[in-house]
């Protein structure tokens, strides 16, 4: 063990200079500065200015990249465009541009900090003996002095170009992160009233047009509709909405199978299966066929795993389980709301399954303004 640490009164500490506090703090913490060499003993040399410009260039690049990220996030065309149509090229670049600009900003900011430490901070080696003492007033004062000394020896005070460029880089980067976090609040989700996106899905029909249940066969241009006899007892498949007015419309056909609120699990229960139904939704099924939103009511993952014997739908993300035999109510996991049920029937003219209307409640995760 080393010698007992000398104690100082508050009055003595108040009268000590920063250099004296640093020396006392190092001694008290059993720290020995083995080597400390200034990178540029003579301030203002060409080599130092060249190093300052190099470091500042990285910070400037970080600031410009962060600004570019904000511009891309706010102004770049982000509305979906069908491939090989007008505007699809710029839409396809939206996500890559976000990644490139934000990634370059983070990268340049990090390289700038590393370059500053390697090129401008003193080359120092310190050795400290570990100890488990508390933090008396002496330690607090000397630690503050050591930190202040580190700031003074770093040369930031006289290297204004670096402080300004680093400040700009950090500020723009922080602003970019803020824009990214709050960007979803820029648009009013309730601007369309009862037709707002959170209240209406792709299964809605504005003019009374029939909405058929459609398979996704991998080719959005190929429309395959579903009949009741297509599913065996205990079978299930994912279906999507389709309107005859969309036939031949490439954009509408692709949107029908890619819209996030479109997927529905169509399940055929075994004959004679006892089923509990929600009040007001007793006739939403067609015989043994039941259709439930595939979007988990916890965080929106796809509930794509169905167990025939127990009638459970499983969300693989967080293991929420829904009982299809009892109106898809949650019985395990973090989900707290039943999967919304889609009312279905058979079109008497074609024999294909159709939706009798949209969901009567919002699908997916709950939110504050949810009306049901």
MARNUPA-173910 format. One record per residue (C-alpha): residue number from 1; residue in three letters; x, y, z. Coordinates in steps of 0.02 Angstrom, whole numbers. Layout:
- num,residu,x,y,z
- NUM,ALA,X,Y,Z
...
end
This chain:
- num,residu,x,y,z
- 1,UNK,0,0,0
- 2,UNK,55,178,-33
- 3,UNK,66,316,93
- 4,UNK,-91,389,169
- 5,UNK,-165,526,62
- 6,UNK,-137,703,123
- 7,UNK,-297,793,168
- 8,UNK,-335,973,118
- 9,UNK,-460,1092,192
- 10,UNK,-586,1179,82
- 11,UNK,-494,1343,109
- 12,UNK,-331,1267,50
- 13,UNK,-415,1193,-103
- 14,UNK,-493,1359,-146
- 15,UNK,-323,1445,-143
- 16,UNK,-236,1315,-253
- 17,UNK,-206,1350,-438
- 18,UNK,-265,1234,-573
- 19,UNK,-89,1165,-596
- 20,UNK,-73,1131,-409
- 21,UNK,-243,1046,-405
- 22,UNK,-194,938,-553
- 23,UNK,-31,887,-470
- 24,UNK,-117,852,-304
- 25,UNK,-254,753,-390
- 26,UNK,-131,646,-486
- 27,UNK,-33,613,-328
- 28,UNK,-188,569,-229
- 29,UNK,-249,450,-365
- 30,UNK,-77,370,-376
- 31,UNK,-60,422,-557
- 32,UNK,110,443,-635
- 33,UNK,128,532,-803
- 34,UNK,258,421,-885
- 35,UNK,263,523,-1046
- 36,UNK,184,683,-1108
- 37,UNK,243,759,-1271
- 38,UNK,157,901,-1360
- 39,UNK,119,864,-1542
- 40,UNK,166,1041,-1590
- 41,UNK,275,1124,-1456
- 42,UNK,277,1284,-1558
- 43,UNK,98,1343,-1593
- 44,UNK,49,1403,-1765
- 45,UNK,170,1302,-1871
- 46,UNK,123,1250,-2047
- 47,UNK,114,1069,-1993
- 48,UNK,-9,1112,-1854
- 49,UNK,-117,1216,-1971
- 50,UNK,-117,1074,-2097
- 51,UNK,-173,952,-1962
- 52,UNK,-309,1074,-1905
- 53,UNK,-374,1090,-2083
- 54,UNK,-376,901,-2104
- 55,UNK,-476,874,-1944
- 56,UNK,-593,1018,-1984
- 57,UNK,-624,945,-2157
- 58,UNK,-693,787,-2078
- 59,UNK,-807,887,-1963
- 60,UNK,-864,994,-2110
- 61,UNK,-903,836,-2209
- 62,UNK,-1003,771,-2061
- 63,UNK,-1102,934,-2054
- 64,UNK,-1136,936,-2241
- 65,UNK,-1188,752,-2239
- 66,UNK,-1304,782,-2093
- 67,UNK,-1381,930,-2184
- 68,UNK,-1400,823,-2340
- 69,UNK,-1488,689,-2236
- 70,UNK,-1615,817,-2175
- 71,UNK,-1645,880,-2353
- 72,UNK,-1667,702,-2419
- 73,UNK,-1783,654,-2277
- 74,UNK,-1894,806,-2299
- 75,UNK,-1888,844,-2486
- 76,UNK,-1841,685,-2581
- 77,UNK,-1987,600,-2672
- 78,UNK,-2042,464,-2551
- 79,UNK,-2213,417,-2620
- 80,UNK,-2216,240,-2690
- 81,UNK,-2194,226,-2878
- 82,UNK,-2220,69,-2981
- 83,UNK,-2056,6,-3058
- 84,UNK,-2014,75,-3230
- 85,UNK,-2141,216,-3215
- 86,UNK,-2114,403,-3205
- 87,UNK,-2026,447,-3042
- 88,UNK,-1985,268,-2994
- 89,UNK,-1797,297,-3014
- 90,UNK,-1796,436,-2884
- 91,UNK,-1912,338,-2769
- 92,UNK,-1795,188,-2776
- 93,UNK,-1652,300,-2720
- 94,UNK,-1744,371,-2568
- 95,UNK,-1695,240,-2439
- 96,UNK,-1515,219,-2503
- 97,UNK,-1491,408,-2498
- 98,UNK,-1551,413,-2318
- 99,UNK,-1428,277,-2272
- 100,UNK,-1282,353,-2367
- 101,UNK,-1303,530,-2299
- 102,UNK,-1334,480,-2119
- 103,UNK,-1198,348,-2122
- 104,UNK,-1072,469,-2198
- 105,UNK,-1115,598,-2065
- 106,UNK,-1084,474,-1923
- 107,UNK,-927,407,-2007
- 108,UNK,-852,579,-2038
- 109,UNK,-892,638,-1862
- 110,UNK,-806,485,-1788
- 111,UNK,-654,500,-1901
- 112,UNK,-640,684,-1856
- 113,UNK,-636,645,-1670
- 114,UNK,-507,507,-1696
- 115,UNK,-400,617,-1808
- 116,UNK,-402,757,-1680
- 117,UNK,-347,640,-1542
- 118,UNK,-207,566,-1646
- 119,UNK,-142,723,-1730
- 120,UNK,-167,864,-1605
- 121,UNK,-187,800,-1427
- 122,UNK,-26,777,-1327
- 123,UNK,53,605,-1337
- 124,UNK,29,551,-1157
- 125,UNK,53,390,-1059
- 126,UNK,-16,383,-882
- 127,UNK,-6,241,-756
- 128,UNK,-129,228,-612
- 129,UNK,-138,112,-464
- 130,UNK,-315,53,-432
- 131,UNK,-396,91,-265
- 132,UNK,-570,87,-190
- 133,UNK,-581,250,-93
- 134,UNK,-736,358,-93
- 135,UNK,-752,533,-165
- 136,UNK,-716,668,-36
- 137,UNK,-714,853,-78
- 138,UNK,-530,842,-121
- 139,UNK,-564,713,-257
- 140,UNK,-705,815,-329
- 141,UNK,-600,974,-341
- 142,UNK,-448,889,-413
- 143,UNK,-548,788,-539
- 144,UNK,-631,947,-601
- 145,UNK,-460,1027,-615
- 146,UNK,-391,879,-712
- 147,UNK,-536,888,-834
- 148,UNK,-509,1074,-855
- 149,UNK,-324,1044,-883
- 150,UNK,-365,914,-1016
- 151,UNK,-472,1043,-1104
- 152,UNK,-334,1172,-1093
- 153,UNK,-197,1056,-1156
- 154,UNK,-308,994,-1298
- 155,UNK,-284,1162,-1383
- 156,UNK,-468,1180,-1428
- 157,UNK,-475,1356,-1359
- 158,UNK,-352,1421,-1490
- 159,UNK,-405,1307,-1631
- 160,UNK,-565,1395,-1678
- 161,UNK,-584,1310,-1847
- 162,UNK,-596,1140,-1765
- 163,UNK,-716,1196,-1628
- 164,UNK,-830,1279,-1755
- 165,UNK,-828,1134,-1878
- 166,UNK,-850,1005,-1740
- 167,UNK,-992,1107,-1665
- 168,UNK,-1075,1121,-1835
- 169,UNK,-1055,934,-1866
- 170,UNK,-1125,885,-1697
- 171,UNK,-1266,1013,-1710
- 172,UNK,-1321,962,-1884
- 173,UNK,-1307,778,-1840
- 174,UNK,-1414,805,-1685
- 175,UNK,-1539,903,-1789
- 176,UNK,-1544,763,-1916
- 177,UNK,-1579,634,-1781
- 178,UNK,-1716,747,-1714
- 179,UNK,-1795,766,-1886
- 180,UNK,-1788,578,-1910
- 181,UNK,-1872,548,-1741
- 182,UNK,-2007,681,-1764
- 183,UNK,-2029,667,-1952
- 184,UNK,-2180,554,-1934
- 185,UNK,-2270,694,-1842
- 186,UNK,-2256,818,-1986
- 187,UNK,-2408,751,-2080
- 188,UNK,-2579,753,-1999
- 189,UNK,-2643,572,-2000
- 190,UNK,-2822,632,-1974
- 191,UNK,-2828,754,-2121
- 192,UNK,-2953,641,-2214
- 193,UNK,-3073,625,-2069
- 194,UNK,-3162,456,-2066
- 195,UNK,-3063,408,-2221
- 196,UNK,-2895,433,-2135
- 197,UNK,-2765,299,-2166
- 198,UNK,-2768,236,-1987
- 199,UNK,-2956,204,-1998
- 200,UNK,-2972,134,-2175
- 201,UNK,-2884,-14,-2255
- 202,UNK,-2869,-83,-2431
- 203,UNK,-3028,-184,-2400
- 204,UNK,-3137,-29,-2403
- 205,UNK,-3247,6,-2555
- 206,UNK,-3290,187,-2589
- 207,UNK,-3422,159,-2723
- 208,UNK,-3494,-9,-2676
- 209,UNK,-3376,-106,-2790
- 210,UNK,-3348,-286,-2738
- 211,UNK,-3185,-323,-2649
- 212,UNK,-3126,-501,-2686
- 213,UNK,-3004,-607,-2587
- 214,UNK,-2847,-631,-2691
- 215,UNK,-2695,-742,-2676
- 216,UNK,-2519,-676,-2696
- 217,UNK,-2438,-795,-2822
- 218,UNK,-2277,-695,-2838
- 219,UNK,-2331,-602,-2995
- 220,UNK,-2432,-445,-2953
- 221,UNK,-2505,-443,-3129
- 222,UNK,-2579,-617,-3110
- 223,UNK,-2745,-610,-3016
- 224,UNK,-2799,-773,-2931
- 225,UNK,-2961,-761,-2832
- 226,UNK,-3013,-879,-2693
- 227,UNK,-3165,-994,-2684
- 228,UNK,-3226,-1076,-2522
- 229,UNK,-3179,-1249,-2585
- 230,UNK,-2998,-1196,-2616
- 231,UNK,-2955,-1220,-2433
- 232,UNK,-2955,-1389,-2347
- 233,UNK,-3021,-1408,-2171
- 234,UNK,-2889,-1344,-2050
- 235,UNK,-2801,-1250,-2190
- 236,UNK,-2757,-1067,-2201
- 237,UNK,-2677,-941,-2318
- 238,UNK,-2641,-756,-2332
- 239,UNK,-2757,-659,-2446
- 240,UNK,-2762,-480,-2510
- 241,UNK,-2897,-363,-2577
- 242,UNK,-2937,-349,-2762
- 243,UNK,-3063,-244,-2859
- 244,UNK,-3106,-273,-3042
- 245,UNK,-3069,-89,-3075
- 246,UNK,-2888,-126,-3031
- 247,UNK,-2866,-258,-3166
- 248,UNK,-2731,-200,-3287
- 249,UNK,-2678,-58,-3170
- 250,UNK,-2499,-104,-3124
- 251,UNK,-2487,22,-2982
- 252,UNK,-2650,-33,-2902
- 253,UNK,-2610,-218,-2921
- 254,UNK,-2440,-200,-2836
- 255,UNK,-2510,-88,-2701
- 256,UNK,-2645,-216,-2663
- 257,UNK,-2518,-347,-2608
- 258,UNK,-2390,-227,-2532
- 259,UNK,-2500,-112,-2431
- 260,UNK,-2457,-142,-2249
- 261,UNK,-2638,-155,-2188
- 262,UNK,-2695,-275,-2326
- 263,UNK,-2639,-449,-2270
- 264,UNK,-2779,-557,-2200
- 265,UNK,-2767,-735,-2132
- 266,UNK,-2906,-840,-2210
- 267,UNK,-2933,-995,-2102
- 268,UNK,-3048,-1143,-2128
- 269,UNK,-3091,-1229,-1966
- 270,UNK,-3131,-1411,-1954
- 271,UNK,-3316,-1458,-1966
- 272,UNK,-3404,-1458,-1799
- 273,UNK,-3274,-1350,-1714
- 274,UNK,-3352,-1252,-1570
- 275,UNK,-3317,-1067,-1594
- 276,UNK,-3343,-916,-1482
- 277,UNK,-3390,-755,-1571
- 278,UNK,-3378,-572,-1523
- 279,UNK,-3537,-476,-1492
- 280,UNK,-3591,-388,-1652
- 281,UNK,-3481,-499,-1761
- 282,UNK,-3581,-660,-1755
- 283,UNK,-3605,-664,-1944
- 284,UNK,-3432,-607,-1999
- 285,UNK,-3381,-783,-2049
- 286,UNK,-3439,-885,-2198
- 287,UNK,-3473,-1060,-2136
- 288,UNK,-3308,-1130,-2073
- 289,UNK,-3210,-990,-2154
- 290,UNK,-3145,-849,-2042
- 291,UNK,-3038,-701,-2096
- 292,UNK,-2931,-605,-1972
- 293,UNK,-2806,-465,-1996
- 294,UNK,-2630,-533,-2007
- 295,UNK,-2559,-380,-1920
- 296,UNK,-2521,-415,-1737
- 297,UNK,-2605,-295,-1617
- 298,UNK,-2446,-281,-1514
- 299,UNK,-2317,-203,-1632
- 300,UNK,-2379,-245,-1807
- 301,UNK,-2282,-404,-1849
- 302,UNK,-2363,-538,-1958
- 303,UNK,-2460,-671,-1862
- 304,UNK,-2414,-803,-1989
- 305,UNK,-2404,-964,-1888
- 306,UNK,-2565,-1065,-1863
- 307,UNK,-2583,-1221,-1756
- 308,UNK,-2730,-1325,-1816
- 309,UNK,-2757,-1430,-1660
- 310,UNK,-2766,-1288,-1535
- 311,UNK,-2827,-1151,-1653
- 312,UNK,-2688,-1034,-1603
- 313,UNK,-2613,-898,-1714
- 314,UNK,-2435,-857,-1664
- 315,UNK,-2341,-695,-1692
- 316,UNK,-2157,-745,-1711
- 317,UNK,-2088,-575,-1659
- 318,UNK,-2139,-570,-1476
- 319,UNK,-2235,-735,-1459
- 320,UNK,-2409,-663,-1440
- 321,UNK,-2540,-799,-1465
- 322,UNK,-2720,-777,-1523
- 323,UNK,-2860,-903,-1501
- 324,UNK,-2950,-921,-1669
- 325,UNK,-3082,-1030,-1585
- 326,UNK,-3129,-879,-1479
- 327,UNK,-3131,-727,-1597
- 328,UNK,-2940,-721,-1606
- 329,UNK,-2925,-650,-1431
- 330,UNK,-2748,-642,-1357
- 331,UNK,-2709,-781,-1235
- 332,UNK,-2521,-763,-1218
- 333,UNK,-2386,-632,-1245
- 334,UNK,-2388,-443,-1244
- 335,UNK,-2536,-416,-1362
- 336,UNK,-2691,-354,-1270
- 337,UNK,-2820,-338,-1410
- 338,UNK,-2903,-467,-1521
- 339,UNK,-2858,-475,-1704
- 340,UNK,-2990,-378,-1803
- 341,UNK,-3106,-491,-1903
- 342,UNK,-3148,-457,-2085
- 343,UNK,-3331,-492,-2131
- 344,UNK,-3335,-609,-2281
- 345,UNK,-3462,-698,-2391
- 346,UNK,-3473,-775,-2565
- 347,UNK,-3515,-674,-2719
- 348,UNK,-3673,-760,-2790
- 349,UNK,-3625,-712,-2968
- 350,UNK,-3448,-780,-2973
- 351,UNK,-3435,-898,-2825
- 352,UNK,-3278,-811,-2761
- 353,UNK,-3255,-750,-2584
- 354,UNK,-3280,-564,-2557
- 355,UNK,-3270,-444,-2411
- 356,UNK,-3437,-379,-2351
- 357,UNK,-3351,-220,-2295
- 358,UNK,-3196,-152,-2214
- 359,UNK,-3141,-195,-2037
- 360,UNK,-3253,-113,-1909
- 361,UNK,-3104,-70,-1798
- 362,UNK,-2926,-9,-1833
- 363,UNK,-2801,-147,-1865
- 364,UNK,-2627,-166,-1795
- 365,UNK,-2555,-90,-1636
- 366,UNK,-2663,21,-1529
- 367,UNK,-2637,209,-1523
- 368,UNK,-2706,351,-1418
- 369,UNK,-2836,412,-1542
- 370,UNK,-2905,238,-1581
- 371,UNK,-3094,253,-1585
- 372,UNK,-3135,74,-1536
end
